[in-house]
Amino acid sequence: MAKRVQLVLNQDVLKLGRLGDVVEVAPGYARNYLVPQGMAFKATPGVLKQMERRRAEELKRLAELKKQAEAQKETLAKVGALTIAQKAGEGDTLFGSVTAADIAAALQEASGIEIDRRSLTAPEIRKLGTYTADLKLHPEVLLQVTVEVVAEA
């Protein structure tokens, strides 16, 4: 049986790995497809050391992003419950609804931190009352935001 070859991927390759992964493949697959297509290059000790250094830098960058998200969470937690005034009709039913964009705008106004509406998961708000929305600041940092919808005076 032929010896396998170690390669470092230059891009994501379906069913093989992601950019920067070290993979072992058959020599023919490496020689005839991956290397000529520019999808991978030979894994030499110098390249492996460089990949480890890049991976360490990436981990450091991700840790910094998480730290920033934790700081934002503390700032946003101080805001407390948000109050959003909407026009309401009979039976406390709203004219329209309160959307994630409305909640994000209210949070931004209260805290001064820019919030992406796509990071908010809010229930369908069509009546007056108190609701809870989830704000994902980072894959590991979640914050629950209390939203109180009141009738506009």
C-alpha positions as a Markdown table, in Angstrom:
| # | Residue | x | y | z |
|---|---|---|---|---|
| 1 | Met | 0.0 | 0.0 | 0.0 |
| 2 | Ala | 1.3 | 3.5 | -0.9 |
| 3 | Lys | 2.5 | 5.9 | 1.7 |
| 4 | Arg | 0.1 | 8.8 | 2.4 |
| 5 | Val | 1.2 | 12.4 | 1.9 |
| 6 | Gln | 0.7 | 15.2 | 4.4 |
| 7 | Leu | -0.6 | 18.5 | 3.0 |
| 8 | Val | -1.8 | 21.8 | 4.3 |
| 9 | Leu | -5.0 | 23.0 | 2.8 |
| 10 | Asn | -5.1 | 26.5 | 1.1 |
| 11 | Gln | -8.9 | 26.6 | 1.0 |
| 12 | Asp | -11.9 | 24.6 | 2.2 |
| 13 | Val | -12.1 | 21.3 | 0.4 |
| 14 | Leu | -15.4 | 19.4 | 0.6 |
| 15 | Lys | -15.2 | 16.1 | 2.6 |
| 16 | Leu | -11.5 | 16.7 | 3.3 |
| 17 | Gly | -11.0 | 19.8 | 5.6 |
| 18 | Arg | -11.0 | 23.5 | 6.1 |
| 19 | Leu | -8.4 | 26.2 | 5.3 |
| 20 | Gly | -5.2 | 25.6 | 7.3 |
| 21 | Asp | -6.0 | 22.0 | 8.2 |
| 22 | Val | -3.2 | 19.4 | 7.9 |
| 23 | Val | -4.6 | 16.4 | 6.1 |
| 24 | Glu | -3.2 | 13.0 | 4.9 |
| 25 | Val | -4.2 | 12.0 | 1.4 |
| 26 | Ala | -3.1 | 9.5 | -1.2 |
| 27 | Pro | 0.0 | 10.6 | -3.2 |
| 28 | Gly | -1.9 | 10.6 | -6.5 |
| 29 | Tyr | -4.7 | 12.8 | -5.2 |
| 30 | Ala | -2.1 | 15.2 | -3.9 |
| 31 | Arg | 0.1 | 15.2 | -7.0 |
| 32 | Asn | -2.7 | 15.2 | -9.6 |
| 33 | Tyr | -5.4 | 17.3 | -8.1 |
| 34 | Leu | -4.9 | 19.2 | -4.8 |
| 35 | Val | -1.4 | 20.7 | -5.5 |
| 36 | Pro | -1.9 | 21.6 | -9.2 |
| 37 | Gln | -5.3 | 23.2 | -8.4 |
| 38 | Gly | -3.6 | 25.3 | -5.7 |
| 39 | Met | -5.9 | 23.8 | -3.0 |
| 40 | Ala | -3.0 | 22.5 | -0.9 |
| 41 | Phe | 0.8 | 22.5 | -0.5 |
| 42 | Lys | 3.3 | 20.1 | 1.1 |
| 43 | Ala | 3.5 | 20.1 | 4.8 |
| 44 | Thr | 7.1 | 20.8 | 5.7 |
| 45 | Pro | 8.3 | 21.4 | 9.3 |
| 46 | Gly | 8.6 | 25.1 | 8.6 |
| 47 | Val | 5.0 | 25.3 | 7.2 |
| 48 | Leu | 3.7 | 23.3 | 10.1 |
| 49 | Lys | 5.4 | 25.7 | 12.6 |
| 50 | Gln | 3.9 | 28.7 | 10.7 |
| 51 | Met | 0.4 | 27.1 | 10.8 |
| 52 | Glu | 0.7 | 26.6 | 14.6 |
| 53 | Arg | 1.7 | 30.2 | 15.0 |
| 54 | Arg | -1.3 | 31.4 | 12.9 |
| 55 | Arg | -3.6 | 29.1 | 14.9 |
| 56 | Ala | -2.3 | 30.6 | 18.2 |
| 57 | Glu | -2.8 | 34.1 | 16.8 |
| 58 | Glu | -6.4 | 33.2 | 15.8 |
| 59 | Leu | -7.1 | 31.8 | 19.3 |
| 60 | Lys | -5.8 | 35.0 | 20.8 |
| 61 | Arg | -8.0 | 37.1 | 18.5 |
| 62 | Leu | -11.1 | 35.0 | 19.4 |
| 63 | Ala | -10.3 | 35.3 | 23.1 |
| 64 | Glu | -10.1 | 39.1 | 22.7 |
| 65 | Leu | -13.5 | 39.1 | 20.8 |
| 66 | Lys | -15.0 | 37.1 | 23.7 |
| 67 | Lys | -13.6 | 39.6 | 26.2 |
| 68 | Gln | -15.1 | 42.5 | 24.3 |
| 69 | Ala | -18.5 | 40.7 | 24.2 |
| 70 | Glu | -18.3 | 40.2 | 28.0 |
| 71 | Ala | -17.7 | 43.9 | 28.5 |
| 72 | Gln | -20.6 | 44.8 | 26.2 |
| 73 | Lys | -22.8 | 42.3 | 28.2 |
| 74 | Glu | -21.9 | 44.1 | 31.5 |
| 75 | Thr | -22.8 | 47.5 | 30.0 |
| 76 | Leu | -26.0 | 46.2 | 28.5 |
| 77 | Ala | -27.0 | 44.5 | 31.7 |
| 78 | Lys | -26.9 | 47.9 | 33.5 |
| 79 | Val | -29.6 | 49.2 | 31.1 |
| 80 | Gly | -32.2 | 46.9 | 32.7 |
| 81 | Ala | -35.6 | 46.6 | 31.2 |
| 82 | Leu | -36.3 | 48.4 | 28.0 |
| 83 | Thr | -39.5 | 50.3 | 27.6 |
| 84 | Ile | -40.9 | 50.7 | 24.0 |
| 85 | Ala | -44.0 | 52.8 | 23.5 |
| 86 | Gln | -46.3 | 51.8 | 20.6 |
| 87 | Lys | -49.7 | 52.8 | 19.5 |
| 88 | Ala | -52.3 | 50.3 | 20.7 |
| 89 | Gly | -56.0 | 49.7 | 20.0 |
| 90 | Glu | -58.7 | 47.7 | 21.8 |
| 91 | Gly | -57.6 | 44.7 | 23.8 |
| 92 | Asp | -54.0 | 45.9 | 24.1 |
| 93 | Thr | -53.4 | 44.9 | 20.5 |
| 94 | Leu | -50.6 | 46.9 | 18.8 |
| 95 | Phe | -51.0 | 48.6 | 15.5 |
| 96 | Gly | -48.2 | 46.7 | 13.8 |
| 97 | Ser | -45.6 | 44.9 | 15.9 |
| 98 | Val | -42.3 | 45.4 | 17.8 |
| 99 | Thr | -39.5 | 43.9 | 15.7 |
| 100 | Ala | -35.9 | 42.9 | 16.5 |
| 101 | Ala | -34.9 | 46.1 | 14.7 |
| 102 | Asp | -37.0 | 48.2 | 17.2 |
| 103 | Ile | -35.5 | 46.4 | 20.2 |
| 104 | Ala | -31.9 | 46.9 | 18.8 |
| 105 | Ala | -32.6 | 50.6 | 18.2 |
| 106 | Ala | -33.9 | 51.0 | 21.8 |
| 107 | Leu | -30.9 | 49.1 | 23.2 |
| 108 | Gln | -28.5 | 51.2 | 21.2 |
| 109 | Glu | -30.2 | 54.4 | 22.4 |
| 110 | Ala | -30.1 | 53.3 | 26.0 |
| 111 | Ser | -26.5 | 52.0 | 26.1 |
| 112 | Gly | -24.7 | 53.7 | 23.2 |
| 113 | Ile | -23.5 | 50.3 | 22.0 |
| 114 | Glu | -24.3 | 49.4 | 18.4 |
| 115 | Ile | -26.4 | 46.3 | 18.2 |
| 116 | Asp | -27.0 | 44.2 | 15.1 |
| 117 | Arg | -30.7 | 43.3 | 14.8 |
| 118 | Arg | -29.7 | 39.9 | 13.4 |
| 119 | Ser | -28.1 | 39.0 | 16.7 |
| 120 | Leu | -31.4 | 39.4 | 18.5 |
| 121 | Thr | -34.0 | 36.6 | 18.8 |
| 122 | Ala | -37.3 | 38.1 | 19.9 |
| 123 | Pro | -40.7 | 36.6 | 20.2 |
| 124 | Glu | -43.6 | 37.9 | 18.0 |
| 125 | Ile | -44.7 | 41.0 | 19.9 |
| 126 | Arg | -48.2 | 42.2 | 18.9 |
| 127 | Lys | -49.7 | 43.1 | 22.3 |
| 128 | Leu | -48.8 | 45.3 | 25.2 |
| 129 | Gly | -46.9 | 43.5 | 27.9 |
| 130 | Thr | -43.4 | 42.3 | 29.0 |
| 131 | Tyr | -41.3 | 40.0 | 26.8 |
| 132 | Thr | -37.9 | 38.5 | 26.8 |
| 133 | Ala | -35.5 | 38.7 | 23.9 |
| 134 | Asp | -32.1 | 36.9 | 23.6 |
| 135 | Leu | -29.1 | 38.9 | 22.4 |
| 136 | Lys | -26.1 | 36.9 | 21.1 |
| 137 | Leu | -23.1 | 39.0 | 21.5 |
| 138 | His | -20.6 | 36.2 | 20.8 |
| 139 | Pro | -21.1 | 32.4 | 20.3 |
| 140 | Glu | -20.4 | 31.9 | 24.0 |
| 141 | Val | -21.9 | 35.2 | 25.4 |
| 142 | Leu | -25.7 | 35.5 | 25.6 |
| 143 | Leu | -27.8 | 38.1 | 27.3 |
| 144 | Gln | -31.5 | 38.1 | 28.0 |
| 145 | Val | -33.2 | 41.5 | 27.5 |
| 146 | Thr | -36.5 | 42.4 | 29.1 |
| 147 | Val | -38.7 | 44.4 | 26.8 |
| 148 | Glu | -41.8 | 46.2 | 28.2 |
| 149 | Val | -44.2 | 47.3 | 25.5 |
| 150 | Val | -46.5 | 50.1 | 26.7 |
| 151 | Ala | -49.2 | 52.2 | 25.1 |
| 152 | Glu | -48.1 | 55.4 | 23.5 |
| 153 | Ala | -49.6 | 58.4 | 25.2 |
